[in-house]
Amino acid sequence: MKEHHSRSPRRPRGSEPGRDPARGRGPRPRPGGGRADGVPVVDVHDPGGVRLQKLLAAAGIGSRRVCEHLIAEGRVEVDGQVVTELGVRIDPKRQVVHVDGDRVNLDEERVYLAFNKPKGVVTTMSDELGRPSITDYLGNRGDRLFHVGRLDADTEGLLLLTNDGDLAHRLQHPAYGVAKTYLAQIQGPVPRDLGRRLREGIELEDGPAAVDSFRVVDSRPGKALVELVLHEGRKHVVRRMLAATGHPVQSLVRTEVGPIRLADLRSGRTRRLGRAEVAALYKAAGL
């Protein structure tokens, strides 16, 4: 007696489990950009949140239509998860979004400022001795701002101010290697081996310190302008290094912090950082 084997009805092409018949390729993303093929995913959808494309448009990424195309093309990530569904809602205060690999700030309460600190101003938000402080230049702000690193009272130049505590911490911690650039006026002439000595490291009372790069910007009889790049954050480190080589600083200006430049920002003035600048800071800090 012959044994009969029943056959399952043939499925229409493109209707295999987990496939999207409309697209005919790969597993269908779940709401929030997940996958239906058993790969662990992060559920980024927040029913009480705001539509992702609306937040991106408000952040200046592009029009609502442009942002929808970016999502559909898989160029947007939320909490490390690629999102391709247009119905996704997220919490802009809690979740992290990247577009084409660049982090986008969606929290409108976050503040990112560049400040050109004048000489004689102390790097504090208030001073018990009554000396001029950063707050004197910020007006009546209700938010608490962190300053990224310090500049001594006699040093002028670029300070970053933000209420993003995680970013501020990373930008000033030497472990993350965010470089700071300084212009120092010293007595000339500059010895030919000064750059080599500074790159190899100068022994200070609290340990050796070295610059990442050094160059002479201008040299005139009796004085010179030199540029130093380093990610050290110790107190007075530039002044102490140059003094240890026999070239004490006459004036000192910080011109760059990571990708942000002082440029033509006038002394005592602040400006808001642009979207691309904030994204560059996040990238420099590894966020």
C-alpha positions as CSV (number, residue, x, y, z in Angstrom):
1,M,0.0,0.0,0.0
2,K,1.5,3.3,-1.1
3,E,2.0,6.0,1.4
4,H,0.6,9.4,0.5
5,H,2.4,12.6,1.5
6,S,0.4,15.7,1.7
7,R,1.9,18.8,0.2
8,S,1.5,22.3,1.5
9,P,0.0,24.7,-0.9
10,R,2.6,26.7,-2.8
11,R,2.9,30.3,-1.5
12,P,2.7,33.1,-4.0
13,R,6.2,34.5,-4.9
14,G,7.3,37.2,-2.5
15,S,4.9,36.1,0.2
16,E,7.4,34.0,2.2
17,P,7.2,34.6,6.0
18,G,9.1,37.7,7.0
19,R,9.2,39.2,3.5
20,D,7.4,42.3,2.3
21,P,5.5,41.4,-0.9
22,A,5.4,45.0,-1.9
23,R,9.2,45.3,-1.9
24,G,10.2,41.7,-2.4
25,R,13.5,42.1,-0.5
26,G,14.5,41.3,3.1
27,P,12.6,41.3,6.3
28,R,10.0,43.9,6.8
29,P,11.0,46.5,9.4
30,R,8.8,46.7,12.4
31,P,7.6,50.1,13.6
32,G,10.7,51.8,15.0
33,G,13.0,50.2,12.4
34,G,13.1,46.7,13.9
35,R,13.3,43.4,12.0
36,A,11.0,40.4,11.9
37,D,13.7,37.8,11.2
38,G,14.7,37.0,14.9
39,V,17.5,39.6,15.1
40,P,17.4,41.3,18.4
41,V,16.4,45.0,18.0
42,V,15.8,48.0,20.2
43,D,12.2,49.2,20.3
44,V,12.7,53.0,19.8
45,H,9.0,53.9,19.3
46,D,7.5,56.0,22.0
47,P,3.7,56.3,21.6
48,G,3.7,59.5,23.7
49,G,6.5,61.1,21.7
50,V,6.8,63.4,18.7
51,R,7.0,62.2,15.1
52,L,10.6,61.8,14.1
53,Q,10.3,63.7,10.8
54,K,8.7,66.6,12.6
55,L,11.6,66.8,15.1
56,L,14.2,66.5,12.3
57,A,12.6,69.4,10.4
58,A,12.4,71.5,13.5
59,A,16.2,70.9,14.1
60,G,17.0,72.3,10.6
61,I,17.8,69.1,8.8
62,G,15.4,70.0,6.0
63,S,11.7,70.2,5.1
64,R,9.3,67.7,6.5
65,R,9.3,66.0,3.0
66,V,13.1,65.8,2.9
67,C,13.2,64.3,6.4
68,E,10.7,61.7,5.4
69,H,13.0,60.7,2.5
70,L,16.0,60.5,4.8
71,I,14.1,58.1,7.1
72,A,12.8,56.0,4.3
73,E,16.3,55.7,2.8
74,G,17.6,54.3,6.2
75,R,19.8,57.3,6.9
76,V,18.4,58.0,10.3
77,E,19.2,56.1,13.5
78,V,17.5,56.4,16.9
79,D,19.4,54.9,19.9
80,G,21.7,53.1,17.4
81,Q,18.7,51.5,15.5
82,V,18.1,52.4,11.9
83,V,14.6,53.7,11.5
84,T,12.7,53.4,8.2
85,E,9.1,53.8,9.2
86,L,7.5,57.2,9.0
87,G,5.1,56.6,11.9
88,V,7.8,56.5,14.6
89,R,7.5,58.8,17.5
90,I,10.4,59.5,19.9
91,D,11.2,61.5,23.1
92,P,13.7,64.2,22.0
93,K,14.9,64.7,25.6
94,R,15.7,61.0,26.2
95,Q,16.6,59.5,22.9
96,V,19.7,59.9,20.7
97,V,19.3,60.5,16.9
98,H,22.0,60.4,14.2
99,V,21.5,61.4,10.5
100,D,24.2,60.1,8.1
101,G,26.3,59.3,11.2
102,D,26.1,62.8,12.7
103,R,24.3,63.3,16.0
104,V,21.4,65.8,15.9
105,N,20.3,67.8,18.9
106,L,16.5,67.6,19.1
107,D,16.1,69.0,22.6
108,E,15.2,72.7,22.3
109,E,16.2,73.3,25.9
110,R,19.9,72.4,25.1
111,V,22.2,75.5,24.8
112,Y,25.5,75.6,23.0
113,L,27.5,78.8,23.1
114,A,30.9,80.1,22.1
115,F,32.2,82.9,24.3
116,N,35.3,85.1,23.8
117,K,36.5,85.5,27.3
118,P,38.2,88.9,27.9
119,K,41.4,89.2,29.8
120,G,40.7,89.8,33.5
121,V,37.5,87.7,33.6
122,V,37.6,84.7,35.9
123,T,36.2,81.4,34.6
124,T,33.4,81.0,37.1
125,M,29.7,81.7,36.9
126,S,30.0,83.8,40.1
127,D,33.0,85.1,42.1
128,E,33.0,85.6,45.9
129,L,35.7,88.2,45.6
130,G,33.5,90.3,43.2
131,R,35.8,90.0,40.2
132,P,34.3,90.0,36.7
133,S,32.9,86.5,35.9
134,I,31.3,84.8,32.9
135,T,27.8,85.5,34.2
136,D,28.4,89.3,33.8
137,Y,28.5,88.7,30.0
138,L,25.5,86.3,29.7
139,G,22.6,88.6,30.7
140,N,19.7,87.3,32.7
141,R,19.7,83.6,31.9
142,G,17.6,81.2,33.8
143,D,19.5,78.1,32.8
144,R,22.6,76.7,34.4
145,L,25.5,76.5,32.0
146,F,28.8,74.5,32.3
147,H,32.0,76.0,30.9
148,V,34.2,73.6,29.0
149,G,37.6,73.7,30.6
150,R,39.1,76.8,32.2
151,L,41.0,79.9,31.2
152,D,43.0,81.8,33.9
153,A,42.1,85.4,34.4
154,D,45.1,86.6,32.3
155,T,44.2,84.3,29.4
156,E,41.6,85.3,26.8
157,G,39.8,83.5,24.1
158,L,37.4,80.7,23.3
159,L,35.2,79.1,26.0
160,L,32.3,76.8,25.2
161,L,29.2,77.1,27.4
162,T,26.5,74.5,27.5
163,N,23.9,72.9,29.7
164,D,24.7,69.5,28.2
165,G,26.7,68.1,31.1
166,D,27.8,64.8,29.4
167,L,29.2,66.7,26.4
168,A,31.0,69.2,28.6
169,H,32.6,66.5,30.6
170,R,33.9,64.6,27.6
171,L,35.2,67.7,25.8
172,Q,37.4,68.7,28.7
173,H,38.6,65.2,29.8
174,P,42.0,64.3,28.3
175,A,40.9,60.7,27.8
176,Y,38.8,61.7,24.9
177,G,41.6,63.6,23.2
178,V,39.7,66.8,22.2
179,A,42.4,69.2,21.2
180,K,42.7,72.9,22.2
181,T,44.6,75.4,20.2
182,Y,46.5,78.4,21.7
183,L,48.3,81.4,20.4
184,A,51.1,82.6,22.7
185,Q,53.3,85.6,22.5
186,I,56.8,84.9,23.8
187,Q,60.2,86.6,23.7
188,G,62.1,85.9,20.6
189,P,64.0,84.6,18.8
190,V,62.5,81.0,19.0
191,P,65.2,78.3,19.2
192,R,64.9,75.8,16.4
193,D,64.6,72.9,18.8
194,L,61.7,74.4,20.9
195,G,59.0,72.5,19.0
196,R,60.8,69.2,19.3
197,R,61.2,69.7,23.0
198,L,57.6,70.5,23.5
199,R,56.4,67.6,21.5
200,E,58.7,65.2,23.3
201,G,57.4,66.4,26.7
202,I,58.4,68.9,29.4
203,E,58.8,67.7,32.9
204,L,56.6,69.7,35.3
205,E,56.1,69.5,39.0
206,D,52.9,67.4,38.5
207,G,54.3,65.2,35.7
208,P,55.4,65.5,32.1
209,A,53.3,67.4,29.6
210,A,53.6,67.5,25.8
211,V,52.0,69.3,22.9
212,D,50.4,67.6,19.9
213,S,51.9,70.2,17.6
214,F,53.8,73.5,17.6
215,R,54.6,76.1,15.0
216,V,55.9,79.6,14.8
217,V,53.2,81.9,13.4
218,D,55.2,85.2,13.4
219,S,58.7,86.2,14.5
220,R,60.0,89.7,14.9
221,P,63.0,91.2,16.7
222,G,62.5,90.5,20.4
223,K,59.1,88.7,20.2
224,A,57.4,85.8,18.5
225,L,53.9,84.4,18.1
226,V,53.6,80.6,18.4
227,E,50.8,78.2,18.1
228,L,50.4,75.2,20.4
229,V,47.9,72.4,20.1
230,L,47.3,70.0,23.0
231,H,44.6,68.1,24.8
232,E,46.1,68.5,28.3
233,G,43.7,70.2,30.7
234,R,45.9,70.9,33.7
235,K,46.0,74.3,35.3
236,H,48.2,76.9,33.5
237,V,49.8,74.0,31.5
238,V,50.7,76.2,28.5
239,R,52.2,78.9,30.6
240,R,54.2,76.4,32.7
241,M,55.5,74.5,29.7
242,L,56.8,77.6,27.9
243,A,58.2,79.0,31.2
244,A,60.1,75.7,31.7
245,T,61.8,76.1,28.4
246,G,62.9,79.6,29.2
247,H,60.2,81.4,27.2
248,P,57.5,82.7,29.6
249,V,54.2,83.8,28.1
250,Q,53.6,87.5,27.5
251,S,50.0,87.0,26.3
252,L,47.9,83.9,25.6
253,V,44.7,83.3,23.6
254,R,42.8,80.1,23.1
255,T,41.6,80.0,19.5
256,E,40.0,76.6,19.1
257,V,38.3,73.9,21.1
258,G,38.0,70.7,19.0
259,P,36.3,71.7,15.7
260,I,35.0,75.1,17.1
261,R,37.0,78.2,16.2
262,L,37.1,81.6,17.8
263,A,37.3,83.2,14.4
264,D,36.1,86.9,14.4
265,L,34.0,86.6,17.6
266,R,34.6,89.9,19.4
267,S,35.9,90.0,23.0
268,G,33.1,89.7,25.5
269,R,30.6,88.4,23.0
270,T,28.8,85.1,22.7
271,R,27.2,83.3,19.8
272,R,25.1,80.2,19.4
273,L,26.7,77.2,17.8
274,G,25.2,76.1,14.5
275,R,23.7,72.6,14.0
276,A,26.8,71.4,12.1
277,E,29.1,72.7,14.8
278,V,27.1,70.9,17.6
279,A,27.2,67.7,15.5
280,A,31.0,68.1,15.1
281,L,31.4,68.5,18.9
282,Y,29.4,65.3,19.5
283,K,31.6,63.5,17.0
284,A,34.8,64.8,18.6
285,A,33.6,63.7,22.0
286,G,32.6,60.2,20.8
287,L,28.9,60.7,21.3
